[in-house]
Amino acid sequence: MLLLISNPSVFSSNSSLLETNETIYATYEDNCIPSTQSYQPGEKLEYKVYYNWKFTWLTAGTVTFEVLSDLWQGREVWHTRAIGKTLRAYEWFYKVYDQYESYLDPFTNKPVHFIRNVNEGGYTMNNEYTFDHEQQEVHLDYIKTQGEIRRENETLPINPCTHDMLSAIYQTRNIDYSQYLVGDIISLEVFMDGRIQEIHIQYAGIEEIKTKLGKFDAIKLHPSLHESYLFEGGEKMTIWATNDANKIPLMIEAPLKVGFVKAILHDYDELAYTLTSKK
């Protein structure tokens, strides 16, 4: 299961702040083009996924994120791709193969085209959308579940800064978290499952964490989780990302309906910047 992808939360680098009941919320504005990009074509991040059940941690799968230079209908794009799958040893118990692809405008970071193909324990979902941010529309090519078309060939309104599930993940890395206080909440609208959903992420400060890659100063975040057949709802997910210009997720933890899941960065390649957060 692709926990990072299924539950994105992001923010516009050009947001305003409103104070409500002593909690700061970032509101989304039309001008949401990031001032810097925290990733580049060629970047590849590889994670090992661990599942906890009855106090036992099992290495259950892998997740890989990569960014490629590509063309989509003759247009230069950054082709982002994320694949999550179970190890063969556990496929008899619960087989997962999830693939998400988002073709991004390299200058605005906004999605151009989105593809989602999910198979989790025999439950399948397939989506394909095409975005037109100038017209503030998204064309829903189709939504399939269990091989049956549920919706197709629809054109729906979106806001100028609406993201898809994967482009939202990359956009979180373009946030300047230094301007926020612990407890501040950032919001974004994400088009998923055929509709716009508002996602929230809470900034929880800076922590030092240790993985097999070493010790890091890390940005701690709590994205909101939408309840599903797999996940519990609520803001129970935690992400630790490098506190430097890359902001790559080092570790992710999230509760499931049964058990607990953790993804830890295992390897990386062609980062845009030096990992200055590493001690």
SVG drawing of the C-alpha trace seen along z (x, -y; Angstrom):
<svg xmlns="http://www.w3.org/2000/svg" viewBox="-21 -36 48 54">
<polyline fill="none" stroke="black" stroke-width="0.4" points="0.0,0.0 1.3,-3.5 0.6,-5.3 2.3,-8.5 0.2,-8.7 -3.1,-7.7 -3.1,-10.5 -1.4,-13.6 -1.4,-17.0 0.3,-20.1 0.4,-23.8 1.0,-26.8 4.3,-28.6 2.3,-31.8 -0.3,-31.5 -1.8,-33.9 -2.4,-33.1 -5.6,-33.4 -5.8,-33.0 -8.8,-30.9 -9.2,-29.7 -5.5,-30.2 -4.5,-27.9 -2.9,-29.2 -4.3,-28.0 -2.7,-28.6 -5.3,-29.5 -4.8,-28.7 -4.4,-31.6 -4.4,-31.7 -0.7,-32.3 0.7,-28.9 3.8,-28.5 6.7,-27.4 9.7,-29.8 12.0,-26.8 11.9,-23.2 13.2,-20.6 13.6,-17.8 14.8,-17.3 14.6,-14.8 16.8,-11.7 15.9,-11.7 14.9,-8.3 13.9,-7.5 13.5,-3.9 11.7,-2.9 11.3,0.3 7.8,0.8 7.3,2.5 4.1,3.9 3.5,4.3 1.1,6.9 1.0,8.1 4.2,6.3 6.2,7.9 7.7,5.8 7.8,7.5 9.5,6.2 6.5,6.4 7.2,4.3 8.8,1.5 7.9,-1.9 9.8,-3.8 9.5,-7.4 11.2,-8.7 11.2,-11.9 11.9,-11.7 12.1,-14.2 9.4,-13.3 6.9,-14.5 3.2,-14.3 1.3,-15.1 4.4,-16.9 4.7,-19.0 7.8,-18.9 6.9,-17.6 8.4,-16.1 7.0,-12.5 6.7,-11.6 6.0,-8.0 5.5,-6.0 5.2,-2.2 4.4,-0.3 4.4,3.4 4.5,6.3 7.5,8.7 6.8,12.0 7.0,13.8 3.9,12.0 1.8,12.0 0.0,15.2 -1.3,13.2 -2.0,9.8 -0.7,8.8 -0.3,5.1 0.8,3.5 0.0,-0.2 1.2,-2.6 0.7,-6.3 1.9,-8.6 1.7,-12.4 2.9,-14.5 3.9,-17.9 4.5,-21.3 8.2,-21.8 7.7,-25.5 4.5,-25.6 4.6,-22.1 0.9,-21.8 -0.4,-18.5 -1.0,-18.0 -2.1,-14.3 -2.6,-11.7 -2.9,-7.9 -3.7,-5.6 -3.7,-1.8 -4.2,-0.1 -4.5,3.5 -4.6,4.1 -5.6,7.5 -7.7,8.1 -9.4,4.7 -8.7,2.7 -9.1,-0.9 -8.1,-2.7 -8.3,-6.5 -7.1,-8.8 -7.5,-12.6 -6.3,-15.4 -5.9,-18.9 -6.4,-22.3 -5.4,-24.9 -5.9,-27.8 -9.5,-26.9 -9.8,-25.7 -11.1,-22.3 -10.2,-18.6 -11.3,-16.0 -12.1,-12.8 -11.3,-10.1 -12.5,-7.2 -12.8,-5.8 -12.9,-2.0 -13.3,0.2 -13.1,3.9 -12.8,3.6 -16.1,1.8 -16.4,-1.8 -18.1,-3.9 -17.7,-7.3 -16.2,-8.4 -15.8,-11.3 -16.7,-14.1 -15.4,-17.7 -15.4,-19.2 -14.4,-22.6 -11.2,-23.0 -9.4,-25.8 -6.2,-27.3 -4.0,-25.4 -5.7,-22.0 -3.3,-19.1 -3.6,-15.4 -2.6,-12.8 1.0,-12.5 1.7,-16.0 0.5,-17.0 3.2,-14.9 5.9,-16.6 4.4,-20.0 4.8,-19.4 8.5,-19.4 8.4,-22.9 7.0,-24.4 9.1,-26.8 8.2,-25.3 10.5,-27.8 7.7,-30.4 5.4,-28.3 5.0,-27.7 4.4,-24.3 0.7,-23.5 0.1,-25.5 -2.1,-23.8 -1.7,-24.1 -4.5,-23.2 -4.7,-22.2 -7.4,-21.1 -6.6,-17.8 -8.6,-16.2 -9.0,-12.5 -11.7,-9.8 -13.5,-12.1 -13.9,-15.1 -12.0,-17.9 -11.1,-17.1 -9.5,-19.5 -6.4,-18.0 -4.7,-19.4 -1.1,-19.0 0.0,-20.1 3.5,-21.3 5.0,-19.7 8.5,-21.2 12.0,-19.9 13.3,-16.6 16.5,-14.6 15.9,-11.1 18.2,-8.2 17.8,-5.6 20.2,-3.2 21.3,-6.2 22.5,-8.1 21.3,-10.9 19.2,-13.8 17.5,-17.0 14.0,-16.4 10.8,-18.3 7.9,-16.6 4.5,-16.7 1.0,-15.3 -1.0,-14.9 -4.7,-14.2 -5.9,-10.7 -9.2,-10.0 -10.8,-6.9 -11.0,-4.0 -11.2,-0.2 -7.4,-0.2 -6.7,-3.3 -8.2,-4.7 -9.4,-8.3 -7.9,-11.4 -4.6,-13.1 -2.6,-10.1 0.0,-9.9 3.5,-11.2 6.1,-12.1 9.8,-13.1 11.4,-14.9 15.0,-16.2 15.3,-19.7 17.2,-21.0 16.4,-22.1 15.5,-18.6 12.8,-17.9 12.8,-14.2 10.7,-12.0 12.9,-9.9 10.3,-8.0 6.5,-7.7 4.3,-6.0 0.5,-5.4 -2.1,-3.2 -4.1,-0.7 -7.5,0.8 -5.4,3.8 -1.8,3.1 0.6,0.3 2.7,-0.5 6.1,-2.3 8.1,-3.3 11.8,-4.1 14.1,-5.6 16.5,-2.9 18.3,-4.6 18.3,-7.7 19.9,-9.0 20.4,-12.3 19.0,-14.7 18.8,-18.3 20.8,-19.6 23.3,-18.4 21.8,-16.7 22.8,-19.3 20.4,-18.0 22.6,-14.8 24.9,-14.9"/>
</svg>
